[in-house]
Amino acid sequence: MLCTHLHADHVGWNTRLEDGLWVPTFPNARYVFSRKDFEFFGRQTHEAHNREAYVDSVLPVVAAGLADIVDSNDCVHREIEDGIWLADAAGHSPGSVVVNAQRGGSRAVFTGDVVHHPIQLVRPDIPFFADENPAAACATRQRLLAQCVDNDAVLYPAHFPDPAAGRVRRAERHFSYGFL
Ligand SMILES: [Zn+2]
């Protein structure tokens, strides 16, 4: 289980309620969390809904011994040219990561919330209310979109309408998106 970040709407199925207790949904899996988000969302000062999700959907996984708390550029699985690895995408949250998956030269990038809406390809410079650090999030968004063009990667944004997958292209001012 790879969590791109630990906002409430991205951790919900980590656990389920069983006889009044939150237990890991996938007891045979390892769950990968970035260290920066694990520390950030663990602070009592964070917004209530994210704090509550952290308590019922992250901490029980750690208590069950199933969590791997890793650096933001952690390599999950790598073979020559191929593999699954994380890349730092700080801004939306301090420990936001994208998940890269590559086989046979084709790369998929699971972007979490680096991009929320296709309008952000036209204006990747516009701050977004849910970004914890809007300036850093804008810089990360522009960097990631340019990388996706250069690598001809297929993007899998978490909040685009289904089917969300698509390719980023350079457009006149910024970028455009071609849904697959
Ligand atoms: Zn988010």
Backbone and ligand atoms as CSV (ligand in chain L), in Angstrom:
chain,resi,resn,atom,element,x,y,z
A,1,MET,N,N,0.857,-1.179,0.000
A,1,MET,CA,C,0.000,0.000,0.000
A,1,MET,C,C,0.893,1.229,0.000
A,2,LEU,N,N,0.722,2.058,-1.012
A,2,LEU,CA,C,1.557,3.256,-1.114
A,2,LEU,C,C,0.667,4.481,-0.953
A,3,CYS,N,N,0.882,5.254,0.092
A,3,CYS,CA,C,0.111,6.479,0.305
A,3,CYS,C,C,0.918,7.650,-0.244
A,4,THR,N,N,0.326,8.399,-1.180
A,4,THR,CA,C,1.047,9.547,-1.739
A,4,THR,C,C,1.204,10.652,-0.707
A,5,HIS,N,N,0.254,10.744,0.207
A,5,HIS,CA,C,0.334,11.705,1.317
A,5,HIS,C,C,-0.751,11.319,2.319
A,6,LEU,N,N,-0.782,12.015,3.452
A,6,LEU,CA,C,-1.647,11.552,4.543
A,6,LEU,C,C,-2.815,12.489,4.827
A,7,HIS,N,N,-3.329,13.175,3.808
A,7,HIS,CA,C,-4.604,13.889,3.967
A,7,HIS,C,C,-5.729,12.877,4.167
A,8,ALA,N,N,-6.800,13.351,4.821
A,8,ALA,CA,C,-7.892,12.459,5.231
A,8,ALA,C,C,-8.489,11.677,4.066
A,9,ASP,N,N,-8.580,12.310,2.889
A,9,ASP,CA,C,-9.236,11.628,1.763
A,9,ASP,C,C,-8.304,10.689,1.006
A,10,HIS,N,N,-7.088,10.477,1.529
A,10,HIS,CA,C,-6.155,9.569,0.848
A,10,HIS,C,C,-5.690,8.417,1.734
A,11,VAL,N,N,-6.294,8.278,2.899
A,11,VAL,CA,C,-5.879,7.194,3.801
A,11,VAL,C,C,-7.057,6.315,4.238
A,12,GLY,N,N,-8.265,6.649,3.754
A,12,GLY,CA,C,-9.473,6.070,4.328
A,12,GLY,C,C,-9.565,4.554,4.301
A,13,TRP,N,N,-9.089,3.912,3.242
A,13,TRP,CA,C,-9.215,2.446,3.198
A,13,TRP,C,C,-7.980,1.736,3.711
A,14,ASN,N,N,-7.097,2.473,4.372
A,14,ASN,CA,C,-5.981,1.792,5.034
A,14,ASN,C,C,-6.497,0.842,6.097
A,15,THR,N,N,-7.600,1.236,6.748
A,15,THR,CA,C,-8.136,0.443,7.858
A,15,THR,C,C,-9.646,0.296,7.691
A,16,ARG,N,N,-10.213,-0.599,8.505
A,16,ARG,CA,C,-11.678,-0.692,8.573
A,16,ARG,C,C,-12.059,-0.971,10.020
A,17,LEU,N,N,-13.304,-0.642,10.336
A,17,LEU,CA,C,-13.779,-0.767,11.715
A,17,LEU,C,C,-14.308,-2.183,11.938
A,18,GLU,N,N,-13.707,-2.866,12.903
A,18,GLU,CA,C,-14.091,-4.254,13.173
A,18,GLU,C,C,-14.298,-4.402,14.680
A,19,ASP,N,N,-15.529,-4.695,15.090
A,19,ASP,CA,C,-15.857,-4.822,16.520
A,19,ASP,C,C,-15.375,-3.612,17.311
A,20,GLY,N,N,-15.584,-2.428,16.740
A,20,GLY,CA,C,-15.235,-1.203,17.454
A,20,GLY,C,C,-13.769,-0.827,17.397
A,21,LEU,N,N,-12.950,-1.603,16.668
A,21,LEU,CA,C,-11.523,-1.301,16.570
A,21,LEU,C,C,-11.130,-1.066,15.118
A,22,TRP,N,N,-10.262,-0.078,14.873
A,22,TRP,CA,C,-9.732,0.148,13.525
A,22,TRP,C,C,-8.578,-0.815,13.280
A,23,VAL,N,N,-8.732,-1.653,12.247
A,23,VAL,CA,C,-7.701,-2.660,11.928
A,23,VAL,C,C,-7.275,-2.485,10.471
A,24,PRO,N,N,-6.016,-2.853,10.139
A,24,PRO,CA,C,-5.567,-2.733,8.749
A,24,PRO,C,C,-6.473,-3.532,7.800
A,25,THR,N,N,-6.845,-2.922,6.694
A,25,THR,CA,C,-7.693,-3.579,5.696
A,25,THR,C,C,-6.951,-4.732,5.034
A,26,PHE,N,N,-5.636,-4.592,4.881
A,26,PHE,CA,C,-4.840,-5.616,4.192
A,26,PHE,C,C,-3.752,-6.117,5.144
A,27,PRO,N,N,-4.067,-7.110,5.972
A,27,PRO,CA,C,-3.119,-7.541,7.009
A,27,PRO,C,C,-1.855,-8.191,6.462
A,28,ASN,N,N,-1.861,-8.609,5.204
A,28,ASN,CA,C,-0.654,-9.225,4.629
A,28,ASN,C,C,0.203,-8.228,3.852
A,29,ALA,N,N,-0.224,-6.955,3.820
A,29,ALA,CA,C,0.508,-5.947,3.044
A,29,ALA,C,C,1.477,-5.179,3.938
A,30,ARG,N,N,2.465,-4.542,3.306
A,30,ARG,CA,C,3.239,-3.483,3.945
A,30,ARG,C,C,2.621,-2.164,3.489
A,31,TYR,N,N,2.587,-1.204,4.393
A,31,TYR,CA,C,2.057,0.123,4.075
A,31,TYR,C,C,3.216,1.114,4.100
A,32,VAL,N,N,3.379,1.879,3.020
A,32,VAL,CA,C,4.494,2.828,2.912
A,32,VAL,C,C,3.978,4.248,3.138
A,33,PHE,N,N,4.530,4.914,4.160
A,33,PHE,CA,C,4.203,6.314,4.457
A,33,PHE,C,C,5.491,7.127,4.413
A,34,SER,N,N,5.415,8.347,3.897
A,34,SER,CA,C,6.615,9.193,3.943
A,34,SER,C,C,6.795,9.748,5.358
A,35,ARG,N,N,8.041,9.789,5.752
A,35,ARG,CA,C,8.367,10.211,7.124
A,35,ARG,C,C,7.899,11.642,7.404
A,36,LYS,N,N,8.103,12.535,6.421
A,36,LYS,CA,C,7.737,13.941,6.654
A,36,LYS,C,C,6.239,14.091,6.892
A,37,ASP,N,N,5.427,13.355,6.149
A,37,ASP,CA,C,3.980,13.440,6.382
A,37,ASP,C,C,3.603,12.747,7.685
A,38,PHE,N,N,4.259,11.661,7.982
A,38,PHE,CA,C,3.946,10.949,9.223
A,38,PHE,C,C,4.174,11.876,10.418
A,39,GLU,N,N,5.250,12.652,10.370
A,39,GLU,CA,C,5.538,13.575,11.472
A,39,GLU,C,C,4.588,14.788,11.424
A,40,PHE,N,N,4.364,15.321,10.224
A,40,PHE,CA,C,3.537,16.522,10.071
A,40,PHE,C,C,2.101,16.281,10.544
A,41,PHE,N,N,1.494,15.202,10.088
A,41,PHE,CA,C,0.090,14.967,10.435
A,41,PHE,C,C,-0.073,14.388,11.838
A,42,GLY,N,N,1.033,14.017,12.445
A,42,GLY,CA,C,0.975,13.538,13.825
A,42,GLY,C,C,0.901,14.655,14.842
A,43,ARG,N,N,1.120,15.892,14.387
A,43,ARG,CA,C,1.069,17.012,15.336
A,43,ARG,C,C,-0.373,17.291,15.729
A,44,GLN,N,N,-0.584,17.532,16.982
A,44,GLN,CA,C,-1.929,17.776,17.504
A,44,GLN,C,C,-2.562,19.028,16.898
A,45,THR,N,N,-1.719,19.920,16.381
A,45,THR,CA,C,-2.207,21.213,15.914
A,45,THR,C,C,-2.861,21.133,14.539
A,46,HIS,N,N,-2.767,20.009,13.870
A,46,HIS,CA,C,-3.298,19.932,12.512
A,46,HIS,C,C,-4.821,19.951,12.502
A,47,GLU,N,N,-5.429,20.282,11.328
A,47,GLU,CA,C,-6.896,20.356,11.240
A,47,GLU,C,C,-7.537,19.068,11.723
A,48,ALA,N,N,-8.723,19.219,12.327
A,48,ALA,CA,C,-9.364,18.093,13.013
A,48,ALA,C,C,-9.596,16.903,12.089
A,49,HIS,N,N,-10.078,17.152,10.857
A,49,HIS,CA,C,-10.420,16.005,10.007
A,49,HIS,C,C,-9.180,15.215,9.595
A,50,ASN,N,N,-8.063,15.915,9.377
A,50,ASN,CA,C,-6.836,15.193,9.045
A,50,ASN,C,C,-6.267,14.479,10.269
A,51,ARG,N,N,-6.395,15.120,11.419
A,51,ARG,CA,C,-5.912,14.518,12.655
A,51,ARG,C,C,-6.721,13.243,12.977
A,52,GLU,N,N,-8.051,13.331,12.795
A,52,GLU,CA,C,-8.900,12.162,13.069
A,52,GLU,C,C,-8.579,11.010,12.122
A,53,ALA,N,N,-8.347,11.340,10.849
A,53,ALA,CA,C,-8.013,10.296,9.874
A,53,ALA,C,C,-6.670,9.656,10.211
A,54,TYR,N,N,-5.757,10.476,10.690
A,54,TYR,CA,C,-4.443,9.965,11.092
A,54,TYR,C,C,-4.593,8.947,12.235
A,55,VAL,N,N,-5.483,9.263,13.174
A,55,VAL,CA,C,-5.678,8.391,14.342
A,55,VAL,C,C,-6.344,7.078,13.940
A,56,ASP,N,N,-7.352,7.143,13.020
A,56,ASP,CA,C,-8.063,5.888,12.727
A,56,ASP,C,C,-7.551,5.152,11.482
A,57,SER,N,N,-6.721,5.814,10.646
A,57,SER,CA,C,-6.318,5.173,9.389
A,57,SER,C,C,-4.802,5.048,9.205
A,58,VAL,N,N,-4.025,5.662,10.092
A,58,VAL,CA,C,-2.562,5.574,9.982
A,58,VAL,C,C,-1.976,4.892,11.221
A,59,LEU,N,N,-2.321,5.414,12.411
A,59,LEU,CA,C,-1.724,4.863,13.637
A,59,LEU,C,C,-2.017,3.376,13.847
A,60,PRO,N,N,-3.230,2.869,13.520
A,60,PRO,CA,C,-3.452,1.419,13.709
A,60,PRO,C,C,-2.561,0.556,12.811
A,61,VAL,N,N,-2.169,1.081,11.656
A,61,VAL,CA,C,-1.268,0.349,10.765
A,61,VAL,C,C,0.123,0.265,11.410
A,62,VAL,N,N,0.544,1.375,12.011
A,62,VAL,CA,C,1.841,1.401,12.697
A,62,VAL,C,C,1.809,0.455,13.898
A,63,ALA,N,N,0.699,0.509,14.648
A,63,ALA,CA,C,0.578,-0.352,15.841
A,63,ALA,C,C,0.604,-1.831,15.462
A,64,ALA,N,N,0.100,-2.151,14.277
A,64,ALA,CA,C,0.086,-3.548,13.822
A,64,ALA,C,C,1.426,-3.990,13.244
A,65,GLY,N,N,2.390,-3.057,13.195
A,65,GLY,CA,C,3.724,-3.391,12.688
A,65,GLY,C,C,3.798,-3.503,11.180
A,66,LEU,N,N,2.843,-2.922,10.482
A,66,LEU,CA,C,2.803,-3.068,9.021
A,66,LEU,C,C,3.336,-1.845,8.277
A,67,ALA,N,N,3.759,-0.797,9.004
A,67,ALA,CA,C,4.144,0.462,8.342
A,67,ALA,C,C,5.643,0.512,8.044
A,68,ASP,N,N,5.979,0.947,6.828
A,68,ASP,CA,C,7.348,1.322,6.483
A,68,ASP,C,C,7.351,2.830,6.332
A,69,ILE,N,N,8.014,3.510,7.254
A,69,ILE,CA,C,8.051,4.978,7.226
A,69,ILE,C,C,9.377,5.373,6.585
A,70,VAL,N,N,9.279,5.982,5.393
A,70,VAL,CA,C,10.445,6.069,4.513
A,70,VAL,C,C,10.743,7.514,4.108
A,71,ASP,N,N,11.915,7.714,3.515
A,71,ASP,CA,C,12.256,9.006,2.922
A,71,ASP,C,C,11.420,9.226,1.662
A,72,SER,N,N,11.302,10.502,1.270
A,72,SER,CA,C,10.413,10.846,0.152
A,72,SER,C,C,10.912,10.360,-1.205
A,73,ASN,N,N,12.180,9.961,-1.290
A,73,ASN,CA,C,12.696,9.426,-2.561
A,73,ASN,C,C,12.980,7.932,-2.452
A,74,ASP,N,N,12.213,7.253,-1.617
A,74,ASP,CA,C,12.470,5.832,-1.355
A,74,ASP,C,C,12.230,4.979,-2.605
A,75,CYS,N,N,13.042,3.947,-2.711
A,75,CYS,CA,C,12.860,2.982,-3.799
A,75,CYS,C,C,12.123,1.777,-3.242
A,76,VAL,N,N,10.967,1.473,-3.800
A,76,VAL,CA,C,10.161,0.362,-3.305
A,76,VAL,C,C,10.633,-0.946,-3.918
A,77,HIS,N,N,10.878,-0.906,-5.229
A,77,HIS,CA,C,11.309,-2.107,-5.943
A,77,HIS,C,C,12.008,-1.647,-7.207
A,78,ARG,N,N,13.230,-2.111,-7.444
A,78,ARG,CA,C,13.930,-1.611,-8.632
A,78,ARG,C,C,14.673,-2.739,-9.315
A,79,GLU,N,N,14.500,-2.820,-10.602
A,79,GLU,CA,C,15.346,-3.658,-11.434
A,79,GLU,C,C,15.952,-2.724,-12.462
A,80,ILE,N,N,16.890,-3.225,-13.259
A,80,ILE,CA,C,17.516,-2.361,-14.252
A,80,ILE,C,C,16.424,-1.740,-15.119
A,81,GLU,N,N,16.378,-0.414,-15.144
A,81,GLU,CA,C,15.411,0.346,-15.945
A,81,GLU,C,C,13.984,0.299,-15.394
A,82,ASP,N,N,13.601,-0.761,-14.734
A,82,ASP,CA,C,12.217,-0.931,-14.301
A,82,ASP,C,C,12.103,-0.789,-12.792
A,83,GLY,N,N,10.863,-0.680,-12.319
A,83,GLY,CA,C,10.677,-0.691,-10.881
A,83,GLY,C,C,9.539,0.201,-10.431
A,84,ILE,N,N,9.454,0.343,-9.120
A,84,ILE,CA,C,8.475,1.215,-8.484
A,84,ILE,C,C,9.234,2.053,-7.465
A,85,TRP,N,N,9.150,3.362,-7.605
A,85,TRP,CA,C,9.897,4.206,-6.680
A,85,TRP,C,C,9.134,5.503,-6.420
A,86,LEU,N,N,9.418,6.075,-5.264
A,86,LEU,CA,C,8.786,7.323,-4.874
A,86,LEU,C,C,9.670,8.496,-5.303
A,87,ALA,N,N,9.041,9.641,-5.499
A,87,ALA,CA,C,9.803,10.863,-5.761
A,87,ALA,C,C,9.192,11.995,-4.939
A,88,ASP,N,N,10.052,12.754,-4.314
A,88,ASP,CA,C,9.637,13.889,-3.477
A,88,ASP,C,C,8.758,14.843,-4.273
A,89,ALA,N,N,7.585,15.173,-3.719
A,89,ALA,CA,C,6.676,16.130,-4.375
A,89,ALA,C,C,6.128,17.082,-3.317
A,90,ALA,N,N,7.005,17.563,-2.452
A,90,ALA,CA,C,6.598,18.404,-1.321
A,90,ALA,C,C,5.886,19.665,-1.794
A,91,GLY,N,N,4.946,20.128,-1.001
A,91,GLY,CA,C,4.208,21.347,-1.294
A,91,GLY,C,C,2.743,21.161,-0.931
A,92,HIS,N,N,2.089,20.219,-1.600
A,92,HIS,CA,C,0.709,19.914,-1.220
A,92,HIS,C,C,0.679,19.498,0.255
A,93,SER,N,N,1.642,18.692,0.630
A,93,SER,CA,C,1.966,18.444,2.042
A,93,SER,C,C,3.479,18.276,2.085
A,94,PRO,N,N,4.076,18.381,3.286
A,94,PRO,CA,C,5.548,18.332,3.338
A,94,PRO,C,C,6.116,17.001,2.837
A,95,GLY,N,N,5.351,15.933,3.049
A,95,GLY,CA,C,5.851,14.608,2.656
A,95,GLY,C,C,5.153,14.035,1.445
A,96,SER,N,N,4.479,14.876,0.665
A,96,SER,CA,C,3.840,14.370,-0.557
A,96,SER,C,C,4.879,13.716,-1.463
A,97,VAL,N,N,4.497,12.577,-2.013
A,97,VAL,CA,C,5.356,11.893,-2.979
A,97,VAL,C,C,4.510,11.518,-4.190
A,98,VAL,N,N,5.165,11.343,-5.326
A,98,VAL,CA,C,4.510,10.672,-6.440
A,98,VAL,C,C,5.081,9.266,-6.521
A,99,VAL,N,N,4.262,8.350,-7.020
A,99,VAL,CA,C,4.696,6.965,-7.187
A,99,VAL,C,C,4.967,6.734,-8.669
A,100,ASN,N,N,6.217,6.387,-8.972
A,100,ASN,CA,C,6.592,6.054,-10.345
A,100,ASN,C,C,6.587,4.539,-10.511
A,101,ALA,N,N,6.016,4.077,-11.604
A,101,ALA,CA,C,6.047,2.649,-11.919
A,101,ALA,C,C,6.465,2.512,-13.369
A,102,GLN,N,N,7.531,1.762,-13.602
A,102,GLN,CA,C,8.056,1.661,-14.966
A,102,GLN,C,C,8.349,0.228,-15.335
A,103,ARG,N,N,7.935,-0.135,-16.552
A,103,ARG,CA,C,8.278,-1.453,-17.086
A,103,ARG,C,C,8.442,-1.345,-18.597
A,104,GLY,N,N,9.528,-1.883,-19.072
A,104,GLY,CA,C,9.768,-1.906,-20.512
A,104,GLY,C,C,9.814,-0.523,-21.127
A,105,GLY,N,N,10.286,0.451,-20.366
A,105,GLY,CA,C,10.421,1.800,-20.903
A,105,GLY,C,C,9.190,2.663,-20.735
A,106,SER,N,N,8.039,2.070,-20.435
A,106,SER,CA,C,6.819,2.857,-20.235
A,106,SER,C,C,6.681,3.198,-18.762
A,107,ARG,N,N,6.409,4.481,-18.501
A,107,ARG,CA,C,6.328,4.924,-17.111
A,107,ARG,C,C,4.942,5.452,-16.774
A,108,ALA,N,N,4.430,5.040,-15.618
A,108,ALA,CA,C,3.202,5.599,-15.065
A,108,ALA,C,C,3.572,6.397,-13.830
A,109,VAL,N,N,2.903,7.537,-13.638
A,109,VAL,CA,C,3.164,8.366,-12.466
A,109,VAL,C,C,1.852,8.616,-11.741
A,110,PHE,N,N,1.770,8.115,-10.505
A,110,PHE,CA,C,0.581,8.316,-9.671
A,110,PHE,C,C,0.842,9.566,-8.837
A,111,THR,N,N,0.093,10.622,-9.153
A,111,THR,CA,C,0.503,11.947,-8.697
A,111,THR,C,C,-0.127,12.389,-7.383
A,112,GLY,N,N,-1.001,11.559,-6.801
A,112,GLY,CA,C,-1.644,12.018,-5.570
A,112,GLY,C,C,-2.345,13.331,-5.831
A,113,ASP,N,N,-2.034,14.341,-5.016
A,113,ASP,CA,C,-2.694,15.640,-5.152
A,113,ASP,C,C,-1.764,16.733,-5.669
A,114,VAL,N,N,-0.692,16.361,-6.340
A,114,VAL,CA,C,0.155,17.385,-6.961
A,114,VAL,C,C,-0.673,18.171,-7.983
A,115,VAL,N,N,-1.589,17.465,-8.656
A,115,VAL,CA,C,-2.530,18.090,-9.578
A,115,VAL,C,C,-3.928,17.638,-9.177
A,116,HIS,N,N,-4.844,18.602,-8.978
A,116,HIS,CA,C,-6.213,18.269,-8.586
A,116,HIS,C,C,-7.186,18.313,-9.749
A,117,HIS,N,N,-6.927,19.220,-10.704
A,117,HIS,CA,C,-7.926,19.516,-11.735
A,117,HIS,C,C,-7.188,19.843,-13.033
A,118,PRO,N,N,-7.750,19.474,-14.189
A,118,PRO,CA,C,-7.066,19.757,-15.459
A,118,PRO,C,C,-6.742,21.238,-15.678
A,119,ILE,N,N,-7.470,22.140,-15.051
A,119,ILE,CA,C,-7.170,23.572,-15.222
A,119,ILE,C,C,-5.754,23.890,-14.725
A,120,GLN,N,N,-5.239,23.051,-13.823
A,120,GLN,CA,C,-3.902,23.297,-13.281
A,120,GLN,C,C,-2.793,22.981,-14.285
A,121,LEU,N,N,-3.144,22.363,-15.413
A,121,LEU,CA,C,-2.142,22.211,-16.473
A,121,LEU,C,C,-2.038,23.492,-17.283
A,122,VAL,N,N,-3.183,24.169,-17.408
A,122,VAL,CA,C,-3.193,25.444,-18.132
A,122,VAL,C,C,-2.564,26.533,-17.268
A,123,ARG,N,N,-2.868,26.492,-15.971
A,123,ARG,CA,C,-2.319,27.472,-15.026
A,123,ARG,C,C,-1.722,26.760,-13.812
A,124,PRO,N,N,-0.581,26.088,-13.990
A,124,PRO,CA,C,0.038,25.384,-12.857
A,124,PRO,C,C,0.571,26.332,-11.789
A,125,ASP,N,N,0.548,27.622,-12.096
A,125,ASP,CA,C,1.090,28.631,-11.179
A,125,ASP,C,C,0.043,29.155,-10.209
A,126,ILE,N,N,-1.236,28.722,-10.360
A,126,ILE,CA,C,-2.276,29.237,-9.459
A,126,ILE,C,C,-2.256,28.461,-8.140
A,127,PRO,N,N,-2.167,29.159,-7.007
A,127,PRO,CA,C,-2.188,28.467,-5.705
A,127,PRO,C,C,-3.533,27.789,-5.484
A,128,PHE,N,N,-3.509,26.701,-4.733
A,128,PHE,CA,C,-4.713,25.915,-4.479
A,128,PHE,C,C,-4.935,25.850,-2.975
A,129,PHE,N,N,-6.220,26.000,-2.559
A,129,PHE,CA,C,-6.506,26.171,-1.125
A,129,PHE,C,C,-6.045,24.986,-0.268
A,130,ALA,N,N,-6.034,23.773,-0.847
A,130,ALA,CA,C,-5.697,22.601,-0.036
A,130,ALA,C,C,-4.197,22.331,0.021
A,131,ASP,N,N,-3.396,23.151,-0.656
A,131,ASP,CA,C,-1.944,22.971,-0.597
A,131,ASP,C,C,-1.418,23.558,0.709
A,132,GLU,N,N,-0.690,22.739,1.457
A,132,GLU,CA,C,-0.157,23.193,2.750
A,132,GLU,C,C,0.853,24.323,2.551
A,133,ASN,N,N,1.645,24.246,1.481
A,133,ASN,CA,C,2.605,25.303,1.153
A,133,ASN,C,C,2.383,25.658,-0.319
A,134,PRO,N,N,1.518,26.648,-0.587
A,134,PRO,CA,C,1.110,26.925,-1.972
A,134,PRO,C,C,2.267,27.235,-2.919
A,135,ALA,N,N,3.249,28.001,-2.476
A,135,ALA,CA,C,4.365,28.351,-3.373
A,135,ALA,C,C,5.161,27.107,-3.756
A,136,ALA,N,N,5.453,26.276,-2.769
A,136,ALA,CA,C,6.196,25.039,-3.044
A,136,ALA,C,C,5.369,24.096,-3.911
A,137,ALA,N,N,4.049,24.065,-3.679
A,137,ALA,CA,C,3.176,23.180,-4.459
A,137,ALA,C,C,3.162,23.602,-5.928
A,138,CYS,N,N,3.133,24.914,-6.189
A,138,CYS,CA,C,3.153,25.397,-7.581
A,138,CYS,C,C,4.467,25.011,-8.259
A,139,ALA,N,N,5.575,25.174,-7.542
A,139,ALA,CA,C,6.876,24.830,-8.123
A,139,ALA,C,C,6.960,23.336,-8.410
A,140,THR,N,N,6.477,22.525,-7.471
A,140,THR,CA,C,6.495,21.068,-7.657
A,140,THR,C,C,5.618,20.667,-8.840
A,141,ARG,N,N,4.439,21.292,-8.937
A,141,ARG,CA,C,3.502,20.968,-10.026
A,141,ARG,C,C,4.157,21.227,-11.391
A,142,GLN,N,N,4.800,22.380,-11.526
A,142,GLN,CA,C,5.424,22.720,-12.816
A,142,GLN,C,C,6.581,21.781,-13.126
A,143,ARG,N,N,7.366,21.456,-12.109
A,143,ARG,CA,C,8.509,20.550,-12.309
A,143,ARG,C,C,8.022,19.158,-12.709
A,144,LEU,N,N,6.999,18.670,-12.007
A,144,LEU,CA,C,6.502,17.321,-12.282
A,144,LEU,C,C,5.882,17.230,-13.675
A,145,LEU,N,N,5.107,18.239,-14.058
A,145,LEU,CA,C,4.459,18.211,-15.371
A,145,LEU,C,C,5.509,18.220,-16.482
A,146,ALA,N,N,6.559,19.022,-16.313
A,146,ALA,CA,C,7.627,19.058,-17.315
A,146,ALA,C,C,8.326,17.701,-17.404
A,147,GLN,N,N,8.553,17.068,-16.256
A,147,GLN,CA,C,9.184,15.738,-16.252
A,147,GLN,C,C,8.315,14.711,-16.965
A,148,CYS,N,N,7.008,14.813,-16.756
A,148,CYS,CA,C,6.097,13.854,-17.400
A,148,CYS,C,C,6.140,13.999,-18.916
A,149,VAL,N,N,6.248,15.242,-19.398
A,149,VAL,CA,C,6.389,15.452,-20.838
A,149,VAL,C,C,7.688,14.810,-21.314
A,150,ASP,N,N,8.786,15.104,-20.620
A,150,ASP,CA,C,10.100,14.623,-21.047
A,150,ASP,C,C,10.172,13.100,-21.056
A,151,ASN,N,N,9.458,12.451,-20.104
A,151,ASN,CA,C,9.507,10.983,-20.001
A,151,ASN,C,C,8.362,10.305,-20.736
A,152,ASP,N,N,7.492,11.091,-21.386
A,152,ASP,CA,C,6.311,10.542,-22.055
A,152,ASP,C,C,5.534,9.636,-21.085
A,153,ALA,N,N,5.435,10.073,-19.850
A,153,ALA,CA,C,4.790,9.260,-18.812
A,153,ALA,C,C,3.273,9.370,-18.896
A,154,VAL,N,N,2.604,8.325,-18.440
A,154,VAL,CA,C,1.151,8.364,-18.292
A,154,VAL,C,C,0.843,8.774,-16.859
A,155,LEU,N,N,0.056,9.821,-16.716
A,155,LEU,CA,C,-0.295,10.359,-15.401
A,155,LEU,C,C,-1.565,9.700,-14.879
A,156,TYR,N,N,-1.594,9.465,-13.568
A,156,TYR,CA,C,-2.807,8.966,-12.910
A,156,TYR,C,C,-3.142,9.901,-11.747
A,157,PRO,N,N,-3.761,11.049,-12.030
A,157,PRO,CA,C,-4.118,11.977,-10.944
A,157,PRO,C,C,-5.273,11.408,-10.116
A,158,ALA,N,N,-5.285,11.725,-8.835
A,158,ALA,CA,C,-6.271,11.124,-7.933
A,158,ALA,C,C,-7.659,11.725,-8.071
A,159,HIS,N,N,-7.773,12.962,-8.568
A,159,HIS,CA,C,-9.075,13.646,-8.504
A,159,HIS,C,C,-9.647,14.044,-9.868
A,160,PHE,N,N,-9.002,13.645,-10.962
A,160,PHE,CA,C,-9.581,13.939,-12.278
A,160,PHE,C,C,-10.787,13.024,-12.498
A,161,PRO,N,N,-11.716,13.413,-13.381
A,161,PRO,CA,C,-12.830,12.506,-13.686
A,161,PRO,C,C,-12.316,11.212,-14.319
A,162,ASP,N,N,-12.989,10.109,-14.034
A,162,ASP,CA,C,-12.606,8.803,-14.591
A,162,ASP,C,C,-12.950,8.715,-16.068
A,163,PRO,N,N,-12.166,8.013,-16.873
A,163,PRO,CA,C,-10.854,7.466,-16.513
A,163,PRO,C,C,-9.801,8.580,-16.510
A,164,ALA,N,N,-9.071,8.675,-15.396
A,164,ALA,CA,C,-8.227,9.846,-15.144
A,164,ALA,C,C,-6.917,9.830,-15.922
A,165,ALA,N,N,-6.475,8.655,-16.364
A,165,ALA,CA,C,-5.142,8.533,-16.951
A,165,ALA,C,C,-4.997,9.388,-18.206
A,166,GLY,N,N,-3.808,9.950,-18.379
A,166,GLY,CA,C,-3.584,10.748,-19.580
A,166,GLY,C,C,-2.129,11.137,-19.740
A,167,ARG,N,N,-1.864,11.815,-20.851
A,167,ARG,CA,C,-0.499,12.282,-21.120
A,167,ARG,C,C,-0.464,13.810,-21.129
A,168,VAL,N,N,0.622,14.329,-20.583
A,168,VAL,CA,C,0.828,15.776,-20.548
A,168,VAL,C,C,1.596,16.183,-21.799
A,169,ARG,N,N,1.169,17.283,-22.389
A,169,ARG,CA,C,1.893,17.844,-23.536
A,169,ARG,C,C,2.217,19.303,-23.241
A,170,ARG,N,N,3.287,19.788,-23.866
A,170,ARG,CA,C,3.560,21.227,-23.744
A,170,ARG,C,C,2.599,21.975,-24.659
A,171,ALA,N,N,1.986,23.011,-24.138
A,171,ALA,CA,C,1.058,23.817,-24.931
A,171,ALA,C,C,1.652,25.214,-25.080
A,172,GLU,N,N,0.903,26.092,-25.689
A,172,GLU,CA,C,1.436,27.411,-26.014
A,172,GLU,C,C,1.973,28.136,-24.775
A,173,ARG,N,N,1.156,28.170,-23.728
A,173,ARG,CA,C,1.600,28.878,-22.513
A,173,ARG,C,C,2.177,27.917,-21.485
A,174,HIS,N,N,1.462,26.831,-21.181
A,174,HIS,CA,C,1.949,25.906,-20.163
A,174,HIS,C,C,1.866,24.466,-20.638
A,175,PHE,N,N,0.775,23.765,-20.296
A,175,PHE,CA,C,0.646,22.359,-20.653
A,175,PHE,C,C,-0.790,22.087,-21.117
A,176,SER,N,N,-0.996,20.933,-21.702
A,176,SER,CA,C,-2.348,20.450,-21.974
A,176,SER,C,C,-2.395,18.988,-21.563
A,177,TYR,N,N,-3.626,18.447,-21.495
A,177,TYR,CA,C,-3.795,17.074,-21.013
A,177,TYR,C,C,-4.607,16.283,-22.005
A,178,GLY,N,N,-4.101,15.124,-22.371
A,178,GLY,CA,C,-4.859,14.239,-23.259
A,178,GLY,C,C,-5.311,13.016,-22.490
A,179,PHE,N,N,-6.593,12.951,-22.148
A,179,PHE,CA,C,-7.101,11.764,-21.459
A,179,PHE,C,C,-6.949,10.553,-22.356
A,180,LEU,N,N,-6.556,9.431,-21.779
A,180,LEU,CA,C,-6.433,8.195,-22.563
A,180,LEU,C,C,-7.784,7.506,-22.654
L,1,ZN,ZN,ZN,-4.464,16.064,-0.416
